[in-house]
Amino acid sequence: GSALANAPAIKKLIVKLAGVPKKPVGAVAFVTVISAICCFINWGFGLIIGALLAKEVAKKIKGLDYRLIIAAAYSGFVIWHAGISGSIPLGMTALNADGVVDNTAGAVTEIVPTSQTIFSAWNLIMVLAVVVVVAFVNAKMHPDPKDVVSIDPKLLEDAPDNTEVKARKDQTPAEKLENSMVLSYIVVVIGAIYLIYYFVNAGSILNALSLNIVNLIFLILGIAFHKTPISYVRAITESAESAGGIILQFPFYAGIMGIMTGTVAEGGPSLAGVISNFFVAISNDVTFPLFTFLSAGIVNFFVPSGGGQWAVQAPIVLPATIKMGLDPAVSCMAIAWGDAWTNLLQPFWALPALGIAGLGARDIMGFCVVDLILSGIIVCVMFVVVGLI
């Protein structure tokens, strides 16, 4: 997703989009919406697009609060797990049929297609409501001119590309190959043919999405937009560098996850299990989705990986869902929404965007807390409504 966002053609589109808003308040709302749309498509894509767009907008509009525009770019991330790169809903689809049984402790034995989770009417309504409210609130939070913290546009200029490109005649055979569009488009054509074949045979695009298919789509798009193999290699290298802070923390979060899921004796309760079981115990048919969402939000502070959180909560929440005769699709999305929701207060996933912006977590956290509270209220109300239905 990050490599695709950094493709030259996408960057040109970002520059054009940055010219749409004309005033600070409108710019904040605009960046929020574009970031959210891109996060719905792919979380990595949305994170980078949001940060790059925010920087471009900051270059063009005077009197714009730089902290708020970066916070607006990150706030779109709150809906990512409800989108088509959400690891939890994609983990319940056809290409992971064996994992469905394993991850839910045998409670769910049939796949849950994305038409019942990501593309369900109630989830799409929830996404729309959250995006509209967060965009409105972000715009309203723009400080008065005397309190604005702006940035010199010159500081936002990208460093010049010093990559030396040899003349075609001076290139070695290997260099000619890595700068050849032919090799890239051979891969693109092969990937495109497979994807067409896959979706045609699947019958329904909405029910055919899986984590592997989404990743393959973005891989092929990234190669296509970068045109040459070496360009895509450089983009991946740069993206990996921006993800360095996340990569470093993952071993420690794995340790925290072990503490959360570990038990003193075999078959005994884990800390995450105690948290989840508490919410299960106080729930009824109506409030179960709500309390599942809230418990997921708490667990996310300790296990900020969607897949990791699914491994922690699914074996507890899904058996309870089936026992109560409720819809497992709703429980899946309740965990997914909880995982994404408290990311606004947990700056783990903000690191790439902050790195691009040159800011620290404390610069955006005040704005994010307001977004956390308001988006949480909307999602809580929606899950109560879903429970009633």
Secondary structure, 3 states (H helix, E strand, C coil): CHHHHCCHHHHHHHHHHHCCCCCHHHHHHHHHHHHHHHHHHCHHHHHHHHHHHHHHHHHHCCCCCHHHHHHHHHHHHHHHHHCCCCHHHHCCCHHHHHHHHHHCCCCCCCCCCCCCCCCCHHHHHHHHHHHHHHHHHHHHCCCCHHHCCCCCHHHHCCCCCCCCCCCHHHCCHHHHHHCCHHHHHHHHHHHHHHHHHHHHHHCCHHHHCCHHHHHHHHHHHHHHHHCCHHHHHHHHHHHHHHCHHHHHHHHHHHHHHHHHHCCCCCCCCCHHHHHHHHHHHCCCCCCHHHHHHHHHHHHHHHCCCHHHHHHHHHHHHHHHHHHCCCCHHHHHHHHHHHHHHHHHCCHHHHHHHHHHHCCCHHHHHHHHHHHHHHHHHHHHHHHHHHHHC
